[in-house]
């Protein structure tokens, strides 16, 4: 394995695998290994329109009705392929060292916001069944979410299934101010609403905060922006220190649908991490 192959794998989060519609494998920086992605939004339905997203929403996605049984079959197919050959038959995975291809999780993450799907709770219940069936693997269940619907009871029902056996919520928080939030995430929801939903969630469920930092139109987030962001994270931490597991800081490594988006320097992420460490004891990871 070379670093270049691993970086290519990190950058390639294609939702396409064989003839699957709903399920795809990726090498994940944050999961630290093989993550099996479940894409409930091939239609690209989302409540954010993030400038750093790789999904081109100017081109409509397919409108397949969600078929939980078909999704389950696709998931089982990937796990069975993993059992046979570690997924070395898939794309450039054969070039990745086996230690980086260890199966880590099943992650609800795709071309949109998973919690918008009416069948969200039923999907989470099915994933819990799969987790129990393949208990020989450390199949943590995770939800990567923009947090806009985490206050809805049907979503919270799904979270209870998802976290029954060591599952986690990975909640997005990309800004400290409403201005930067709208510049980066572009949403009809407010940043205050996002924060409130994360606070509600962390009280009951193990949660990691995911924060994407990027340059937009040549502009870096200001020091004031970072300070406002740290203040929001601190407020979330105070809601349930034991349930806030980590703050994940990262920048752009994939193709973005908007060409005016660039990664921030490593020093920027280190500055954010230092400011967080001065305020809360929760670990901060740079990815």
LUMKEGU-738813 format. One record per residue (C-alpha): residue number from 1; x, y, z. Coordinates in pm, whole numbers, plus 50000, padded with zeros to 5 digits. Example, Ala and Ser with C-alpha at 12.3 -4.5 7.8 and 13.67 -1.06 7.14 Angstrom:
BEGIN
{1; {51230; 49550; 50780}};
{2; {51367; 49894; 50714}};
//
This chain:
BEGIN
{1; {50000; 50000; 50000}};
{2; {50116; 50352; 49932}};
{3; {49995; 50676; 50081}};
{4; {49871; 50781; 49737}};
{5; {49639; 50480; 49708}};
{6; {49504; 50544; 50058}};
{7; {49443; 50913; 49982}};
{8; {49264; 50816; 49661}};
{9; {49043; 50579; 49860}};
{10; {48964; 50852; 50115}};
{11; {48870; 51089; 49833}};
{12; {48652; 50837; 49648}};
{13; {48317; 50806; 49824}};
{14; {48127; 50691; 49517}};
{15; {47776; 50567; 49596}};
{16; {47799; 50314; 49311}};
{17; {47900; 49955; 49373}};
{18; {47818; 49676; 49130}};
{19; {47441; 49710; 49069}};
{20; {47357; 49833; 49416}};
{21; {47124; 50131; 49460}};
{22; {47136; 50184; 49836}};
{23; {47461; 50039; 49977}};
{24; {47827; 50111; 49897}};
{25; {48171; 50050; 50058}};
{26; {48427; 50323; 50131}};
{27; {48761; 50357; 50307}};
{28; {48685; 50618; 50572}};
{29; {48935; 50849; 50743}};
{30; {48712; 50902; 51044}};
{31; {48598; 50540; 51081}};
{32; {48965; 50437; 51039}};
{33; {48885; 50152; 50805}};
{34; {48611; 50006; 50588}};
{35; {48275; 50176; 50626}};
{36; {47964; 50034; 50461}};
{37; {47755; 50330; 50355}};
{38; {47377; 50323; 50334}};
{39; {47243; 50589; 50098}};
{40; {46875; 50657; 50165}};
{41; {46881; 50960; 49932}};
{42; {46979; 50863; 49577}};
{43; {46722; 51131; 49489}};
{44; {46967; 51385; 49643}};
{45; {46698; 51517; 49880}};
{46; {46866; 51725; 50150}};
{47; {46792; 52013; 50387}};
{48; {47139; 52160; 50328}};
{49; {47309; 52260; 50004}};
{50; {47668; 52263; 50128}};
{51; {47919; 52433; 49903}};
{52; {48175; 52160; 49976}};
{53; {47940; 51871; 49894}};
{54; {48047; 51639; 49614}};
{55; {47683; 51586; 49509}};
{56; {47582; 51793; 49206}};
{57; {47222; 51888; 49284}};
{58; {47178; 52059; 48949}};
{59; {47134; 51709; 48805}};
{60; {46827; 51528; 48950}};
{61; {46882; 51189; 49110}};
{62; {46670; 50877; 49055}};
{63; {46341; 50864; 49243}};
{64; {46338; 50497; 49343}};
{65; {46094; 50420; 49624}};
{66; {46287; 50298; 49928}};
{67; {46281; 49917; 49942}};
{68; {46411; 49804; 50281}};
{69; {46428; 49438; 50178}};
{70; {46633; 49526; 49868}};
{71; {46856; 49747; 50082}};
{72; {46907; 49454; 50321}};
{73; {47004; 49223; 50033}};
{74; {47261; 49475; 49910}};
{75; {47405; 49510; 50259}};
{76; {47434; 49133; 50300}};
{77; {47602; 49107; 49958}};
{78; {47877; 49349; 50058}};
{79; {47934; 49176; 50393}};
{80; {47955; 48838; 50216}};
{81; {48205; 48981; 49964}};
{82; {48406; 49114; 50255}};
{83; {48406; 48769; 50412}};
{84; {48533; 48613; 50087}};
{85; {48811; 48851; 49985}};
{86; {48810; 49165; 50198}};
{87; {48651; 49351; 49905}};
{88; {48975; 49335; 49707}};
{89; {48759; 49283; 49397}};
{90; {48620; 49637; 49435}};
{91; {48801; 49913; 49246}};
{92; {49132; 50015; 49403}};
{93; {49060; 49843; 49736}};
{94; {49306; 49569; 49638}};
{95; {49584; 49829; 49660}};
{96; {49496; 49917; 50021}};
{97; {49676; 49735; 50300}};
{98; {49456; 49484; 50480}};
{99; {49497; 49673; 50808}};
{100; {49319; 49971; 50647}};
{101; {49038; 49752; 50509}};
{102; {48911; 49618; 50841}};
{103; {48533; 49650; 50860}};
{104; {48437; 49920; 51111}};
{105; {48080; 50035; 51073}};
{106; {47756; 50060; 50883}};
{107; {47695; 50428; 50826}};
{108; {47378; 50607; 50719}};
{109; {47537; 50858; 50484}};
{110; {47470; 50932; 50120}};
{111; {47354; 51187; 49867}};
{112; {47122; 51371; 50108}};
{113; {46990; 51381; 50465}};
{114; {46892; 51034; 50586}};
{115; {46648; 51158; 50851}};
{116; {46422; 51310; 50583}};
{117; {46314; 50961; 50474}};
{118; {45976; 50859; 50626}};
{119; {46103; 50500; 50675}};
{120; {46405; 50616; 50876}};
{121; {46308; 50433; 51198}};
{122; {46230; 50111; 51011}};
{123; {46568; 50125; 50837}};
{124; {46745; 50171; 51171}};
{125; {46559; 49873; 51314}};
{126; {46670; 49660; 51017}};
{127; {47030; 49773; 51055}};
{128; {47019; 49667; 51420}};
{129; {46908; 49320; 51305}};
{130; {47204; 49303; 51063}};
{131; {47440; 49418; 51338}};
{132; {47320; 49136; 51562}};
{133; {47335; 48877; 51281}};
{134; {47699; 48959; 51204}};
{135; {47808; 49010; 51562}};
{136; {48149; 48855; 51486}};
{137; {48243; 49191; 51333}};
{138; {48270; 49524; 51520}};
{139; {47982; 49666; 51316}};
{140; {47912; 49992; 51489}};
{141; {47604; 50170; 51353}};
{142; {47644; 50540; 51283}};
{143; {47428; 50821; 51148}};
{144; {47602; 51110; 50974}};
{145; {47351; 51393; 50988}};
{146; {47310; 51767; 50941}};
{147; {47095; 51760; 51257}};
{148; {46795; 51945; 51110}};
{149; {46544; 51670; 51197}};
{150; {46689; 51525; 51515}};
{151; {46406; 51671; 51723}};
{152; {46134; 51469; 51547}};
{153; {45997; 51172; 51740}};
{154; {46006; 50935; 51441}};
{155; {46375; 51017; 51403}};
{156; {46445; 50972; 51773}};
{157; {46275; 50631; 51754}};
{158; {46528; 50539; 51486}};
{159; {46815; 50668; 51698}};
{160; {46709; 50436; 51978}};
{161; {46748; 50136; 51745}};
{162; {47071; 50273; 51601}};
{163; {47242; 50323; 51938}};
{164; {47117; 50009; 52114}};
{165; {47450; 49830; 52061}};
{166; {47725; 50092; 52077}};
{167; {47589; 50308; 51794}};
{168; {47667; 50677; 51753}};
{169; {47532; 50998; 51605}};
{170; {47779; 51205; 51402}};
{171; {47627; 51553; 51395}};
{172; {47740; 51831; 51165}};
{173; {47838; 52172; 51303}};
{174; {48035; 52376; 51050}};
{175; {48008; 52733; 51180}};
{176; {47989; 52968; 51473}};
{177; {47791; 53248; 51309}};
{178; {47472; 53241; 51106}};
{179; {47651; 53429; 50828}};
{180; {47922; 53165; 50780}};
{181; {47668; 52886; 50828}};
{182; {47457; 53014; 50540}};
{183; {47767; 53073; 50325}};
{184; {47885; 52715; 50375}};
{185; {47573; 52504; 50446}};
{186; {47303; 52706; 50264}};
{187; {46988; 52594; 50447}};
{188; {46634; 52713; 50529}};
{189; {46715; 52606; 50886}};
{190; {46910; 52832; 51122}};
{191; {47238; 52754; 51296}};
{192; {47059; 52801; 51630}};
{193; {46814; 52525; 51531}};
{194; {47102; 52294; 51442}};
{195; {47270; 52360; 51777}};
{196; {46946; 52306; 51969}};
{197; {46893; 51971; 51797}};
{198; {47247; 51857; 51875}};
{199; {47199; 51959; 52239}};
{200; {46875; 51759; 52251}};
{201; {47046; 51458; 52095}};
{202; {47361; 51456; 52309}};
{203; {47147; 51440; 52624}};
{204; {47026; 51092; 52522}};
{205; {47267; 50945; 52267}};
{206; {47644; 50908; 52216}};
{207; {47740; 51188; 51978}};
{208; {48040; 51310; 51782}};
{209; {48047; 51658; 51630}};
{210; {48173; 51674; 51272}};
{211; {48306; 52008; 51152}};
{212; {48411; 52074; 50795}};
{213; {48631; 52382; 50757}};
{214; {48705; 52516; 50412}};
{215; {48793; 52827; 50215}};
{216; {48506; 52974; 50015}};
{217; {48571; 53231; 49741}};
{218; {48924; 53267; 49877}};
{219; {48796; 53348; 50227}};
{220; {48907; 53165; 50541}};
{221; {48683; 53160; 50851}};
{222; {48794; 53441; 51083}};
{223; {48929; 53410; 51436}};
{224; {48596; 53550; 51557}};
{225; {48420; 53273; 51366}};
{226; {48629; 53011; 51541}};
{227; {48557; 53168; 51881}};
{228; {48182; 53162; 51816}};
{229; {48208; 52800; 51702}};
{230; {48398; 52700; 52019}};
{231; {48129; 52871; 52226}};
{232; {47859; 52660; 52058}};
{233; {48056; 52337; 52108}};
{234; {48105; 52424; 52475}};
{235; {47729; 52473; 52518}};
{236; {47667; 52131; 52361}};
{237; {47929; 51973; 52585}};
{238; {47762; 52113; 52897}};
{239; {47436; 51937; 52806}};
{240; {47599; 51595; 52857}};
{241; {47978; 51578; 52896}};
{242; {47977; 51197; 52901}};
{243; {47786; 51166; 52572}};
{244; {47997; 51406; 52366}};
{245; {48260; 51157; 52251}};
{246; {48473; 51364; 52014}};
{247; {48491; 51669; 51794}};
{248; {48607; 51579; 51444}};
{249; {48780; 51853; 51244}};
{250; {48847; 51802; 50876}};
{251; {48875; 51981; 50545}};
{252; {48820; 51916; 50177}};
{253; {48982; 51609; 50021}};
{254; {48718; 51519; 49758}};
{255; {48591; 51681; 49443}};
{256; {48333; 51947; 49528}};
{257; {48034; 52042; 49313}};
{258; {48123; 52410; 49368}};
{259; {48467; 52491; 49222}};
{260; {48535; 52788; 49453}};
{261; {48586; 52568; 49761}};
{262; {48937; 52481; 49881}};
{263; {49085; 52311; 50190}};
{264; {49211; 52512; 50485}};
{265; {49576; 52483; 50592}};
{266; {49664; 52223; 50854}};
{267; {49760; 52509; 51088}};
{268; {49402; 52636; 51080}};
{269; {49263; 52305; 51205}};
{270; {49531; 52295; 51474}};
{271; {49428; 52642; 51591}};
{272; {49065; 52530; 51621}};
{273; {49174; 52218; 51810}};
{274; {49380; 52423; 52056}};
{275; {49092; 52660; 52125}};
{276; {48858; 52367; 52186}};
{277; {49108; 52199; 52419}};
{278; {49126; 52517; 52626}};
{279; {48750; 52507; 52685}};
{280; {48641; 52141; 52704}};
{281; {48815; 51808; 52783}};
{282; {48639; 51622; 52499}};
{283; {48898; 51480; 52254}};
{284; {48944; 51661; 51923}};
{285; {49057; 51471; 51614}};
{286; {49200; 51623; 51296}};
{287; {49122; 51413; 50988}};
//
